[in-house]
Amino acid sequence: MNIITIKNHVYGLLSSGGLVIREPLKQQEDGSYALLITNITEQRQDNFSKIQNAQCQMDISCTSKSATDCLTIMNQVVNIVNQPFVIEGLNVSSNSIISSTEDIDPVSGINTIMLTVQINYITRT
């Protein structure tokens, strides 16, 4: 399934960039931030041929008590995600950040930034 290949590719890019991605169900380890990849979806456009257009979307979020740490990490993510993707076996036509959301909880002091990344590609059936 292409969605797993794409998720693993993005995970690898972020990890090779020096970022630590946390599994969603694991408890927060000691660290200055929690970086998550969640809400991964794939949509295909059936056009009755062997070639299909497909789109994968995922949310990448960072949570930290420090607004500076959160912003620094997400700037690194933006720089990595904005590079052209070359994924073996997939013809990636474009990848982009389609939305950005920021939240600061004044009570707990926790800062969260979330990006929604969209990857368009062509697949063969």
Secondary structure, DSSP 4 states (H G I P E B T S, - for coil): -HHHHHHHHHHHHHHHTT--BPPTTSPPPSSS-EEEEEEEEEEEE--SSSEEEEEEEEEEEEEES-HHHHHHHHHHHHHHHTSPP--TT-EEEEEEEEEEEEEE-TTT--EEEEEEEEEEEEEE-
